[in-house]
Amino acid sequence: MLGLMQDRALLISTIIEHAARHHGDAEVVSRTVEGPIHRYTYAEAGRRAKRVANMLGALGVGFGDRAATLAWNGYRHFELYYGISGIGAVMHTINPRLFPDQIAWIANHAEDKALFFDLTFLPLVEGIAARLPACRSFVLMTDRAHMPAASTIPGLLCYEDLLAAAAEEFAWPAFDENTASSLCYTSGTTGNPKGALYSHRSTMLHAYASALPDSLNCSARDVILPVVPMFHVNSWGLAYACPMVGAKLVLPGPHLDGRSVYELFEAERVTMSAGVPTVWQGLLAHMKQGGLRFSTLKSTVIGGSACPPAMIRTFQDEYGVKVLHAWGMTEMSPLGTVCNLKSKHLDQSAEEQFRVETTQGRAVFGVDMKIVGADGTDLPWDGKTFGDLYVRGPWVVRGYFKGEGGDPLVDGWFPTGDVATISADGYMQITDRSKDVIKSGGEWISSIDLENIAVAHPAVMQAAVIGVAHPKWDERPLLIVVRKPGAELTREELLRFFEGKIAKWWMPDDVAFVEAIPLGATGKMLKTRLREQFRDHRLPTA
Amino acid sequence: MLGLMQDRALLISTIIEHAARHHGDAEVVSRTVEGPIHRYTYAEAGRRAKRVANMLGALGVGFGDRAATLAWNGYRHFELYYGISGIGAVMHTINPRLFPDQIAWIANHAEDKALFFDLTFLPLVEGIAARLPACRSFVLMTDRAHMPAASTIPGLLCYEDLLAAAAEEFAWPAFDENTASSLCYTSGTTGNPKGALYSHRSTMLHAYASALPDSLNCSARDVILPVVPMFHVNSWGLAYACPMVGAKLVLPGPHLDGRSVYELFEAERVTMSAGVPTVWQGLLAHMKQGGLRFSTLKSTVIGGSACPPAMIRTFQDEYGVKVLHAWGMTEMSPLGTVCNLKSKHLDQSAEEQFRVETTQGRAVFGVDMKIVGADGTDLPWDGKTFGDLYVRGPWVVRGYFKGEGGDPLVDGWFPTGDVATISADGYMQITDRSKDVIKSGGEWISSIDLENIAVAHPAVMQAAVIGVAHPKWDERPLLIVVRKPGAELTREELLRFFEGKIAKWWMPDDVAFVEAIPLGATGKMLKTRLREQFRDHRLPTA
């Protein structure tokens, strides 16, 4: 027997409609590529999203078609999110930090019918436009005054001209909530990129779950600045959660250095932010140098890669900013876990609380997780046993766009490629990526644990640990370190720093000092490159 | 084109599974009908809900069947919520405060196959059991020691005996998320009661929305005591939201007087509660009398009927407890709006903030609302214009069980029967029930506004305003008042108290002092009874 409740589909257009109606005067503030700060309200964003919808019709982009963006976090990008998904087309956010060849490959794979891009990326798009046969419209996201005098892109269009020519009247269509809404390719380090194809339903459920008090805790009293790009899993869903709750949204544009981000935090009275550890490194360095304080910032989400415990301490103890340590994946929309204390922890010591806060946290309601051994059997939740982390839920992929990579699921569960422990209280801690874990004599050593200790040393700026071939143990850990500018540090000093902090057999067999560690397009360390670079490294223990 | 996300149904069983797995040691504390305080954990609740599922199989209650309860807020009632809905049967919570004839009518209309009831209600059920032909199993929710020596109910069953005989192993079935999960009849003041038939989908979406920071703001750090009964729209959804977020749940049993509730608040370190204004009147009186303070309570949800502004002030100014003024209906699962400030209000004065806080608040994301005039056209959101309040959303009914009352929707919107204003910021304020508004010379006078002023007078305990026939103006307001014990107050003193607070033509034409105002089964004032009682009242102005 079915219930007798209204049959209303979960559609992304309802978010912008709600924001425009119930939070019409809440602001969206953008630092533009062109320079100035731009301000408008959700009411205005709602009207312009409708113009986008009409503009897409004029460009021949319809239901099910893909339309791509190469853009920073800004208001035009925000309007496109709602206009494109709102008509039932697919919002395809491309990571502009990829190599041009990869971008062209992805745009062709997606068969993008239109490409919208910021001024920054005009040279990039000029370089690949001729290789995108499916793409009929190239739209520069700027006004007439900033259009180039000439371009190698035939028929290059001006976003503001198109919008001005489009009507403001538009009624968002209703359709199946399982309709594809957006597409984001994983920056796979091996093989071709694979597209996660989100639906309206998955996006809406994720938006509800991500705004909960024990997730990112978003309200109409917040001012939220996603440093995490809108091309990186929908800025971790904040592009949806903010208008859903009516939070003021601050979009930082192209400049993500410590100084630029700090200025916006203070000028716009930001209460909450979100980004990867490398961004916060830059911000914290800027603040320390200038002896600066946060006036309004209360919390920041740190994810993308594990947050070094030392960074959590700095934010919380020195600046009074709560760190929401989070974990997710492109394949998970992206939110999987967020670290928040439970009642039982509130009476514990700061040190005991801190131990909980170094984990990636508890599953957001809707996500189910487990750890399994090599034979696929469930492993215990004791906070010690490592296993391959599997997840499932309504915002987890069941496959990739066009079937790329085959069926990734194992009995309905998605294998994350992460190795983790889960405590009896459900706190998950990533121990490593499956491919990065160091297999020493049949036992596993966590590269992340070793890296966290290394970066806690005052002379270390960055550290990576990889497994290097060893005749007796198969693999042994090599610690690769970038020293802080001007700092002195020897191999022996650094290794002494590990003593008493780890089991003896986890001790790195060697230390290599380097000028820089290669980073991928999303700011993660490229261990594949390091492994290539150090393939022939001979350990002193070998 | 459809998205490629996992097809996982929104099912109520996932809540108790999540709570048992991720918040296994969080407590459910119940004050039992039998007397003692009972404690167990979500892990234990999860195991017992599975026993309930097996017990239902043994009793012949299956998918789509209705199983009813007549019970207070307690752990056995909580297990039944999950066991019954979990197998795809329908959890039918009956309001035991209805007259026995109404209860029998409702149970027969629902064709309940089993009835579970607390010891308190044994005499009631003995009185009606013979008139419930569809009901095959009568189960007393107690243990063997508390079973009566004899009962007029043939084959009366003992809940704990049945549970002990049922296996703990059970795999929750998967089915369409639109399947009916629970049933709650509205206590209609006219006509037959009508059943709102919730679905798993509506319940789950409501649970997400209700736990949001700008809704009831529930987290794993909360201890939540729903005073609002579990037979009253699923204790406003808290029976689902609490285990969803892992909050400790405190169930107060049958004693809802100020002293009993206060004791539980303090003993269990309650941080959040929820109930109707009349319950809080009792609590505040008890606290004032004893000079008591709250040690842990941070917020309380007040709904069911409009919260008098004086009560909001007392909670916030005298006790430092945030009032979440809320509005909803049985037909809305029930949450429609909750009052929370926006960023823009934070810099305003306490008085300006208070003015916002006296409204019923903003629409919870998922609920869409509008006010319409007599001709059905949309009215402006200016905070002044009154109109009939219409709502829609995935947790709003589209009809009633068995088609009772026909199709209630108007162009897809549900007419709430309330008259309201909506401000430009989306804050809704109930002005009256459509049927209670006083129509004076073609203009409307809000009975609730007048009642709020009356109860702000220190000598007034309760007040109701009804329209009484008037030869010139059609209707004029009559103010009916219960004085506080020992307080003296004359008609003239009370009317002077209104001067300057309302337009002159809103001034009540007369005052009637009474010993008590009749209350309905959900604690609301029964204005129909008052209208009957005062039908022949002759106003001095007539």
Interface residues (C-beta under 8 A of the other chain):
Chain A: M1 L2 G3 L4 M5 Q6 D7 R8 L10 T14 I15 H18 R21 H22 H23 G24 D25 A26 F63 G64 V90 D176 N178 T179 A180 S181 A196 L197 Y198 S199 H200 R201 S202 L205 Y208 A209 A211 L212 P213 D214 N217 C218 S219 A220 R221 D222 V223 M244 V245 G246 A247 K248 S333 N340 L341 K342 S343 K344 L346 R362 A363 F365 D368 R392 G393 P394 W395 V396 V397 R398 G399 Y400 F401 G412 F414 A424 D425 G426
Chain B: M1 L2 G3 L4 M5 Q6 D7 R8 L10 T14 I15 H18 R21 H22 H23 G24 D25 A26 G64 V90 D176 N178 T179 A180 S181 A196 L197 Y198 S199 H200 R201 S202 L205 Y208 A209 A211 L212 P213 D214 N217 C218 S219 A220 R221 D222 V223 M244 V245 G246 A247 K248 S333 N340 L341 K342 S343 K344 L346 R362 A363 F365 D368 R392 G393 P394 W395 V396 V397 R398 G399 Y400 F401 G412 F414 A424 D425 G426
